[in-house]
């Protein structure tokens, strides 16, 4: 969220991780997250944004649940030295 607020951008991987965390770990309504992304992303695209949020919430055209990204595994796989977390998680 800090990176998005500061830069108006997130990689697609981080967008999906964040959406998964907000929906599955914090219990947020996917529509609130999608709306927040819409107001902050410089490269906002309604179809990609809504599609990602619907997919991760289990409300899309493939409504299977259980699309939770494991934050610890994602950090190990994509930020093994912790540099990204050190930059944005202060």
Secondary structure in CASP SS format (residue, H / E / C, confidence):
PFRMAT SS
TARGET T0000
AUTHOR 0000-0000-0000
METHOD secondary structure of the structure
MODEL  1
X C 1.00
X H 1.00
X H 1.00
X H 1.00
X H 1.00
X H 1.00
X H 1.00
X C 1.00
X C 1.00
X C 1.00
X C 1.00
X H 1.00
X H 1.00
X H 1.00
X H 1.00
X H 1.00
X H 1.00
X H 1.00
X H 1.00
X H 1.00
X H 1.00
X H 1.00
X H 1.00
X H 1.00
X H 1.00
X C 1.00
X C 1.00
X C 1.00
X C 1.00
X H 1.00
X H 1.00
X H 1.00
X H 1.00
X H 1.00
X H 1.00
X H 1.00
X H 1.00
X H 1.00
X H 1.00
X H 1.00
X C 1.00
X C 1.00
X C 1.00
X C 1.00
X C 1.00
X H 1.00
X H 1.00
X H 1.00
X H 1.00
X H 1.00
X H 1.00
X H 1.00
X H 1.00
X H 1.00
X H 1.00
X H 1.00
X H 1.00
X C 1.00
X C 1.00
X C 1.00
X C 1.00
X C 1.00
X C 1.00
X C 1.00
X C 1.00
X C 1.00
X C 1.00
X C 1.00
X C 1.00
X C 1.00
X H 1.00
X H 1.00
X H 1.00
X H 1.00
X H 1.00
X H 1.00
X H 1.00
X H 1.00
X C 1.00
X C 1.00
X C 1.00
X C 1.00
X H 1.00
X H 1.00
X H 1.00
X H 1.00
X H 1.00
X H 1.00
X C 1.00
X C 1.00
END
